[in-house]
């Protein structure tokens, strides 16, 4: 994890983001596989930097703004639904286990809880 502090004049957030990723590439000696960011980074600068370094940018689009290199490869929502469903399943299973422990669970599970 890295942080970068700059003045609020003359430097954009996308410029700072590309600088941080460039530092990370130098430190790790290879580029990350993907970069997730919010709508504020839906810019040609960030997307172009990512594409130039073989990084998949995952940036939500700003309606009406066209950015070269930001297309269906990075804006589709299918994977988000799959991750959301998996997360829901895991949290449901965890809550069932937790509820059993809170309520004392069925007889004979005391050994399992301490193992």
C-alpha positions as CSV (number, residue, x, y, z in Angstrom):
1,X,0.0,0.0,0.0
2,X,1.2,3.5,-0.8
3,X,0.2,7.0,-0.3
4,X,1.1,10.2,-2.0
5,X,0.4,13.8,-0.8
6,X,0.4,16.8,-3.1
7,X,-0.9,20.3,-3.3
8,X,-4.4,20.8,-4.5
9,X,-3.3,23.0,-7.4
10,X,-2.2,21.9,-10.8
11,X,-2.2,18.1,-10.1
12,X,-5.2,15.9,-11.0
13,X,-6.2,12.7,-9.1
14,X,-5.7,10.6,-12.3
15,X,-2.1,12.0,-12.6
16,X,-1.4,11.0,-9.0
17,X,-2.9,7.6,-9.5
18,X,-0.8,6.8,-12.5
19,X,2.3,8.0,-10.6
20,X,1.4,5.7,-7.7
21,X,0.9,2.7,-10.0
22,X,4.2,3.5,-11.8
23,X,5.9,3.4,-8.4
24,X,4.3,0.1,-7.6
25,X,5.5,-1.3,-10.9
26,X,9.1,-0.1,-10.1
27,X,9.0,-1.6,-6.6
28,X,7.4,-4.9,-7.5
29,X,9.3,-5.2,-10.9
30,X,6.0,-6.1,-12.6
31,X,2.6,-4.5,-13.2
32,X,-0.5,-5.5,-11.3
33,X,-3.0,-7.5,-13.3
34,X,-5.9,-5.1,-12.8
35,X,-6.7,-1.7,-11.3
36,X,-10.0,-0.9,-9.7
37,X,-11.1,2.8,-9.3
38,X,-14.2,4.9,-9.0
39,X,-15.8,7.2,-11.6
40,X,-13.3,10.0,-10.9
41,X,-10.7,7.9,-12.8
42,X,-12.7,7.5,-15.9
43,X,-10.2,9.4,-18.0
44,X,-8.0,8.8,-21.0
45,X,-4.9,9.3,-18.8
46,X,-5.7,6.5,-16.4
47,X,-7.1,4.1,-19.0
48,X,-4.3,4.7,-21.4
49,X,-1.6,4.2,-18.7
50,X,-3.2,0.9,-17.7
51,X,-3.5,-0.4,-21.3
52,X,0.1,0.7,-22.0
53,X,1.3,-1.5,-19.0
54,X,-1.1,-4.4,-19.7
55,X,-3.2,-3.6,-16.7
56,X,-6.9,-4.2,-16.9
57,X,-8.7,-1.0,-15.7
58,X,-11.9,-1.6,-13.9
59,X,-13.5,1.9,-13.8
60,X,-17.2,2.7,-13.9
61,X,-18.1,4.9,-16.9
62,X,-19.4,8.4,-16.7
63,X,-22.5,8.6,-18.9
64,X,-21.8,10.5,-22.1
65,X,-18.0,10.4,-21.8
66,X,-16.1,8.4,-24.3
67,X,-12.6,7.3,-23.3
68,X,-10.5,5.3,-25.8
69,X,-9.6,1.9,-24.4
70,X,-12.4,1.8,-21.9
71,X,-15.0,-0.5,-23.3
72,X,-17.0,-3.7,-22.6
73,X,-13.8,-5.5,-21.4
74,X,-13.8,-3.4,-18.3
75,X,-17.3,-2.1,-17.8
76,X,-19.4,-5.3,-17.9
77,X,-21.2,-6.1,-14.7
78,X,-21.5,-9.9,-15.0
79,X,-18.5,-10.6,-12.6
80,X,-19.9,-8.3,-10.0
81,X,-23.1,-10.3,-9.8
82,X,-21.2,-13.6,-9.4
83,X,-19.0,-12.1,-6.6
84,X,-22.0,-10.7,-4.9
85,X,-23.8,-14.0,-4.9
86,X,-20.7,-15.8,-3.6
87,X,-20.3,-13.3,-0.8
88,X,-24.0,-13.6,0.2
89,X,-23.6,-17.4,0.3
90,X,-20.5,-17.2,2.5
91,X,-22.0,-14.7,4.9
92,X,-25.2,-16.8,5.2
93,X,-23.2,-19.8,6.1
94,X,-21.1,-17.8,8.6
95,X,-24.3,-16.5,10.2
96,X,-25.7,-20.0,10.6
97,X,-22.6,-21.2,12.4
98,X,-22.5,-18.1,14.6
99,X,-26.2,-18.4,15.5
100,X,-25.6,-22.0,16.5
101,X,-22.8,-21.0,18.8
102,X,-24.8,-18.1,20.3
103,X,-27.9,-20.3,21.0
104,X,-25.8,-23.2,22.3
105,X,-26.2,-25.4,19.2
106,X,-27.7,-28.9,19.1
107,X,-26.5,-31.4,21.7
108,X,-23.2,-33.1,21.0
109,X,-21.7,-30.1,19.2
110,X,-19.7,-28.9,22.1
111,X,-16.6,-30.9,21.0
112,X,-16.9,-29.4,17.5
113,X,-17.0,-25.8,18.8
114,X,-13.8,-26.2,20.8
115,X,-11.8,-28.1,18.1
